[in-house]
Amino acid sequence: MTPIGYEIDFIKVGDGERSGDAIAVRYGIPGACKVMVIDGGSKESGEALVTHIRTHYNTSHVDFLINTHPDIDHASGLEVVLENLTVGEAWVHQPWNYPERIHHWFADGRITIDSLQDRLQDALYHAYRVEEIAKKKGIPVKEPFTGARIGDHFVVVSPSREWYLEIIAHFEKTPEAKTPAVQEGFLKSLLEKAKAWVDEHWNIETLGEQCETSYDNESSVVLYGNIDGRGILFTGDAGAQALTRAAHVLEASGIHLPSTLKFVQIPHHGSRHNVSPSVLDRIVGPRVAAGSANTKTAFVSAGAKSETHPRRVVTNAFKRRGAWVGAAKGIALHHHHNMPRQGWSAAPEIPFYDSVEG
């Protein structure tokens, strides 16, 4: 019997400091594979995705196209994919379709139901364009909320529809919310810079428990897959709240994520505002002894010249939990199971750093 396999490719996004995500996935058995695209990065990385899928997957068809959240560095490249390849299903949140349910969250009493719909489409333009292009091409458009199954092997584990509609008013580009955002996290300031370099050792972790990211990021689709008994987790820019909710959904289904996890996306380009030690213990696993063999792979996407992504304190934290860590930083990354690719050499591994951002 031919074993089922998969391959995961992180396409490089940008040559400068700006980061983004553009991910292609192929899985199945020879002659019966599915292709999935998760975010498209910039227009340039969208073009690279198209070329990659045609060249290495030997197809011009994408079965599932997923926009994790509306940021331009995740959504705009998907427009290129939609225009140049055939697509079976497009998955994107469409908050502009719920104006009656979310109207009461906004402060400006002059906003009507109709004007709110228009303003959300303008504010979240690139996600709206994904929906718009897909519909013009007759592609079914679905919303990736908790419990939605994408193909036979993947399921959305965050956000739930209810939570998403609660937090949409707190997105950075949507109209002002009636009440201030009440985060479950504890942040100081998202603009806080590292004040100094500090020493860190395998048994001394300086990553803080108090982390908080924007609600735009928390709305990211968190996608869990299981292929050949191997757990796969894509996180977009999700933060501690979304990752905790995802873990709860999986645990309620009888899935202990650290026991199955073989591949994980490091969220938000390796920002230290998205993960904490306790969250990583829950989704990646507990810390292991120094020198232990790696049991999983973690990829992070960051701008080629980014000085802030990925944070050393974050990549160290994943390595402590048994992950081989690689960065799509000016290069593309490839991970596979039962699907080797000829002509691709192993990517460099991010080392464990003895000095990290304070």
C-alpha positions as CSV (number, residue, x, y, z in Angstrom):
1,M,0.0,0.0,0.0
2,T,1.4,3.4,-1.0
3,P,1.9,5.5,2.2
4,I,0.2,8.8,2.5
5,G,2.6,11.8,2.7
6,Y,2.8,15.5,2.7
7,E,5.1,18.4,1.9
8,I,5.0,21.9,3.4
9,D,6.7,24.9,1.7
10,F,7.2,28.3,3.2
11,I,7.8,30.7,0.3
12,K,10.1,33.7,1.1
13,V,8.2,37.0,1.5
14,G,10.0,40.2,0.6
15,D,13.7,41.1,0.6
16,G,13.5,43.8,3.2
17,E,12.4,44.2,6.8
18,R,8.7,43.5,6.2
19,S,7.5,40.0,7.0
20,G,4.6,38.0,5.7
21,D,3.4,34.4,5.3
22,A,3.0,32.5,2.0
23,I,2.6,28.7,2.5
24,A,1.9,25.9,0.1
25,V,0.9,22.3,1.2
26,R,0.5,19.2,-0.8
27,Y,-0.6,15.9,0.7
28,G,-2.0,12.5,-0.3
29,I,-0.7,9.6,-2.5
30,P,0.8,9.8,-6.0
31,G,-2.0,10.6,-8.4
32,A,-4.4,11.6,-5.7
33,C,-2.9,14.7,-4.0
34,K,-4.6,17.8,-2.7
35,V,-3.0,21.2,-2.7
36,M,-3.7,23.9,-0.1
37,V,-2.4,27.5,0.1
38,I,-2.4,29.2,3.5
39,D,-1.9,33.0,3.0
40,G,-0.1,34.5,0.1
41,G,2.1,37.3,1.5
42,S,2.7,40.1,-0.9
43,K,1.9,40.3,-4.7
44,E,5.5,39.1,-5.4
45,S,5.2,36.1,-3.1
46,G,1.8,35.3,-4.6
47,E,3.6,35.1,-8.0
48,A,6.2,32.9,-6.4
49,L,3.5,30.6,-5.0
50,V,2.0,30.2,-8.5
51,T,5.4,29.3,-10.0
52,H,6.2,26.9,-7.1
53,I,2.9,25.0,-7.4
54,R,3.2,24.7,-11.1
55,T,6.8,23.6,-11.0
56,H,7.1,21.5,-7.9
57,Y,3.5,20.2,-7.4
58,N,3.1,19.8,-11.2
59,T,-0.4,21.3,-11.2
60,S,-2.3,24.5,-11.9
61,H,-5.1,23.7,-9.4
62,V,-5.4,24.6,-5.7
63,D,-8.0,22.6,-3.8
64,F,-8.2,24.9,-0.8
65,L,-7.1,28.5,-0.5
66,I,-7.1,30.0,3.1
67,N,-6.7,33.5,4.3
68,T,-5.9,33.4,8.0
69,H,-6.6,37.1,8.6
70,P,-6.9,40.3,6.6
71,D,-3.4,41.9,7.0
72,I,-1.9,42.8,3.6
73,D,1.2,40.7,4.2
74,H,-1.1,37.6,4.4
75,A,-3.9,38.4,2.0
76,S,-2.7,40.4,-1.0
77,G,-0.7,37.5,-2.6
78,L,-3.8,35.3,-2.6
79,E,-5.4,37.6,-5.2
80,V,-2.5,36.6,-7.5
81,V,-3.1,32.9,-6.8
82,L,-6.9,33.3,-7.6
83,E,-6.2,35.1,-10.8
84,N,-3.6,32.6,-12.1
85,L,-4.6,29.2,-10.9
86,T,-7.9,27.3,-10.6
87,V,-9.2,27.0,-7.0
88,G,-11.7,24.6,-5.6
89,E,-12.7,26.4,-2.4
90,A,-11.7,29.8,-0.9
91,W,-11.8,30.2,2.9
92,V,-11.9,33.7,4.3
93,H,-13.7,35.5,7.1
94,Q,-16.4,37.9,5.9
95,P,-17.4,40.2,8.8
96,W,-19.1,42.6,6.4
97,N,-21.8,39.9,6.1
98,Y,-22.8,40.3,9.8
99,P,-23.6,44.1,10.2
100,E,-26.8,43.5,12.1
101,R,-25.0,41.2,14.6
102,I,-22.0,43.5,15.3
103,H,-23.5,47.0,14.8
104,H,-23.9,47.5,18.5
105,W,-20.2,47.1,19.2
106,F,-19.3,50.3,17.5
107,A,-19.2,53.8,19.2
108,D,-20.3,56.0,16.4
109,G,-24.1,56.1,16.5
110,R,-24.2,57.6,13.0
111,I,-23.0,54.3,11.5
112,T,-25.9,52.6,9.8
113,I,-26.1,48.9,9.0
114,D,-25.4,49.6,5.3
115,S,-22.5,52.0,6.0
116,L,-20.9,49.6,8.4
117,Q,-20.9,46.9,5.7
118,D,-19.2,49.3,3.3
119,R,-16.7,50.5,5.9
120,L,-15.7,46.9,6.9
121,Q,-15.1,46.0,3.2
122,D,-12.9,49.1,2.9
123,A,-11.0,48.6,6.1
124,L,-10.4,44.9,5.4
125,Y,-9.9,45.4,1.7
126,H,-7.5,42.6,0.8
127,A,-9.6,40.0,2.5
128,Y,-12.7,41.4,0.8
129,R,-10.8,41.2,-2.6
130,V,-10.2,37.5,-2.0
131,E,-14.0,37.0,-1.5
132,E,-14.8,39.2,-4.5
133,I,-12.4,37.5,-7.0
134,A,-13.5,34.1,-5.8
135,K,-17.2,34.8,-6.3
136,K,-16.6,36.3,-9.7
137,K,-14.9,33.1,-10.8
138,G,-17.6,30.9,-9.4
139,I,-15.4,29.6,-6.6
140,P,-17.3,28.6,-3.4
141,V,-16.4,30.9,-0.5
142,K,-16.6,29.5,3.0
143,E,-15.7,30.9,6.5
144,P,-13.0,29.3,8.5
145,F,-14.5,29.1,12.0
146,T,-13.9,26.6,14.7
147,G,-15.1,23.1,13.7
148,A,-15.0,23.7,10.0
149,R,-13.4,20.8,8.1
150,I,-11.1,21.7,5.2
151,G,-10.8,18.6,3.2
152,D,-10.4,15.2,4.9
153,H,-7.4,16.0,7.1
154,F,-7.7,19.5,8.4
155,V,-10.0,21.3,10.9
156,V,-10.2,24.9,12.1
157,V,-9.6,25.1,15.8
158,S,-9.8,28.9,16.2
159,P,-11.5,31.4,16.1
160,S,-15.1,30.5,16.9
161,R,-17.7,32.6,15.0
162,E,-19.0,34.0,18.3
163,W,-15.6,35.2,19.5
164,Y,-14.6,36.6,16.1
165,L,-17.8,38.7,16.0
166,E,-17.1,40.0,19.5
167,I,-13.5,41.1,18.7
168,I,-14.0,42.6,15.2
169,A,-14.7,46.0,16.6
170,H,-11.3,46.1,18.1
171,F,-9.4,45.6,14.9
172,E,-7.0,48.4,14.1
173,K,-8.7,49.5,10.9
174,T,-12.4,49.0,11.8
175,P,-14.4,51.9,13.3
176,E,-13.9,52.7,16.9
177,A,-15.4,50.3,19.4
178,K,-18.0,51.4,22.0
179,T,-15.9,49.9,24.8
180,P,-12.2,49.5,25.2
181,A,-10.7,46.1,24.4
182,V,-10.4,43.9,27.4
183,Q,-7.6,41.5,26.7
184,E,-7.1,38.2,28.5
185,G,-3.3,38.9,28.4
186,F,-1.3,41.3,30.4
187,L,0.9,43.4,28.1
188,K,2.9,46.5,28.8
189,S,3.3,48.1,25.4
190,L,3.4,46.6,21.9
191,L,5.9,49.3,21.0
192,E,8.3,48.3,23.8
193,K,11.7,47.7,22.5
194,A,14.3,45.2,23.8
195,K,16.3,47.3,26.3
196,A,19.3,45.1,26.4
197,W,20.7,41.7,25.6
198,V,20.4,39.2,28.4
199,D,22.0,35.8,29.0
200,E,19.9,32.7,28.5
201,H,20.7,29.1,29.0
202,W,18.9,25.9,28.2
203,N,17.5,25.6,31.7
204,I,16.9,29.3,32.1
205,E,14.0,30.7,30.0
206,T,13.4,34.5,29.9
207,L,10.4,34.5,27.6
208,G,7.6,36.1,29.7
209,E,4.2,34.9,30.6
210,Q,2.7,38.3,30.1
211,C,2.1,38.5,26.3
212,E,-0.5,40.2,24.2
213,T,-1.0,40.9,20.6
214,S,-3.7,42.8,18.6
215,Y,-7.1,41.3,18.0
216,D,-6.4,41.5,14.3
217,N,-3.7,38.8,15.0
218,E,-5.8,36.9,17.4
219,S,-8.5,36.5,14.7
220,S,-6.1,34.4,12.7
221,V,-7.2,31.0,11.6
222,V,-5.5,28.2,13.6
223,L,-5.6,25.0,11.5
224,Y,-4.9,21.5,12.8
225,G,-4.2,18.6,10.5
226,N,-3.4,15.0,11.1
227,I,-1.8,13.0,8.2
228,D,-0.4,9.5,8.8
229,G,-0.7,10.0,12.6
230,R,1.4,13.2,12.4
231,G,-0.1,16.4,13.9
232,I,0.4,19.6,11.9
233,L,-0.5,23.1,13.3
234,F,-0.7,26.3,11.2
235,T,-1.0,29.5,13.4
236,G,-1.0,32.6,11.2
237,D,-0.4,35.5,13.5
238,A,-2.4,34.0,16.4
239,G,-1.6,35.0,19.9
240,A,-1.9,33.4,23.4
241,Q,-5.7,33.8,23.5
242,A,-6.3,32.1,20.1
243,L,-3.7,29.4,20.8
244,T,-5.2,28.6,24.2
245,R,-8.7,28.4,22.6
246,A,-7.3,26.1,19.9
247,A,-5.7,23.8,22.5
248,H,-9.0,23.7,24.4
249,V,-10.9,22.7,21.3
250,L,-8.4,19.9,20.5
251,E,-8.3,18.6,24.1
252,A,-12.1,18.5,24.2
253,S,-11.9,16.3,21.1
254,G,-9.5,14.0,22.9
255,I,-6.4,15.3,21.1
256,H,-3.4,16.0,23.3
257,L,-1.5,18.3,20.9
258,P,2.1,17.7,22.1
259,S,1.6,13.9,21.7
260,T,0.8,14.2,18.0
261,L,2.6,17.4,16.9
262,K,5.3,16.9,14.2
263,F,5.1,20.3,12.5
264,V,4.2,23.7,13.8
265,Q,4.3,27.2,12.4
266,I,5.8,29.7,14.8
267,P,3.2,32.5,14.9
268,H,3.5,36.1,13.8
269,H,7.0,35.8,12.4
270,G,8.5,34.9,15.8
271,S,7.2,37.8,17.8
272,R,7.6,37.5,21.5
273,H,4.1,39.1,22.0
274,N,2.3,35.9,20.8
275,V,3.5,33.1,22.9
276,S,4.4,32.4,26.5
277,P,6.1,29.4,28.2
278,S,2.7,28.0,29.5
279,V,1.1,28.3,26.1
280,L,4.0,26.6,24.4
281,D,4.0,23.8,27.1
282,R,0.4,23.2,26.1
283,I,0.6,23.2,22.3
284,V,4.2,22.2,21.6
285,G,5.1,20.2,24.7
286,P,7.2,20.5,27.9
287,R,10.8,21.4,27.9
288,V,13.2,18.6,27.2
289,A,16.7,17.9,28.5
290,A,19.6,19.6,26.7
291,G,21.0,17.4,23.9
292,S,17.7,15.5,23.4
293,A,16.8,14.5,19.8
294,N,14.4,16.7,18.0
295,T,10.9,15.3,17.7
296,K,9.2,18.0,15.6
297,T,9.8,20.8,13.2
298,A,9.0,24.5,13.6
299,F,9.1,27.0,10.7
300,V,8.9,30.7,11.0
301,S,8.6,33.3,8.2
302,A,10.3,36.6,8.4
303,G,11.6,39.4,6.2
304,A,15.1,38.8,4.8
305,K,16.5,41.9,6.5
306,S,14.2,42.0,9.5
307,E,16.1,42.9,12.7
308,T,13.2,42.1,15.0
309,H,11.8,38.8,13.6
310,P,12.2,36.1,14.6
311,R,13.0,36.9,18.2
312,R,15.8,34.7,19.6
313,V,13.9,34.3,22.9
314,V,11.1,32.7,20.9
315,T,13.1,30.4,18.7
316,N,15.0,29.3,21.8
317,A,11.7,28.4,23.5
318,F,10.7,26.2,20.6
319,K,14.1,24.5,20.6
320,R,13.8,23.8,24.3
321,R,10.6,21.9,23.5
322,G,12.2,19.5,21.1
323,A,11.7,21.4,17.8
324,W,14.1,21.7,14.9
325,V,13.7,25.4,14.0
326,G,14.2,26.9,10.5
327,A,13.4,30.4,9.2
328,A,12.1,31.4,5.8
329,K,14.2,34.5,5.9
330,G,15.4,35.3,2.4
331,I,15.0,31.6,1.5
332,A,12.2,29.1,1.0
333,L,11.8,26.2,3.4
334,H,10.6,22.7,2.7
335,H,9.4,20.0,5.1
336,H,8.1,16.6,4.1
337,H,6.9,13.2,5.2
338,N,7.0,10.4,2.6
339,M,7.4,13.0,-0.1
340,P,11.1,13.7,-0.7
341,R,12.0,16.3,-3.3
342,Q,15.0,15.9,-5.5
343,G,17.5,18.8,-5.8
344,W,16.6,20.5,-2.5
345,S,19.2,20.7,0.1
346,A,18.5,20.9,3.8
347,A,17.9,24.4,5.2
348,P,20.2,25.8,7.9
349,E,19.0,25.3,11.4
350,I,18.5,28.3,13.7
351,P,21.0,27.7,16.6
352,F,20.3,28.0,20.3
353,Y,21.3,31.5,21.4
354,D,23.1,32.2,24.7
355,S,22.2,35.9,24.4
356,V,18.6,37.0,23.7
357,E,16.5,40.2,23.6
358,G,15.8,41.5,27.1
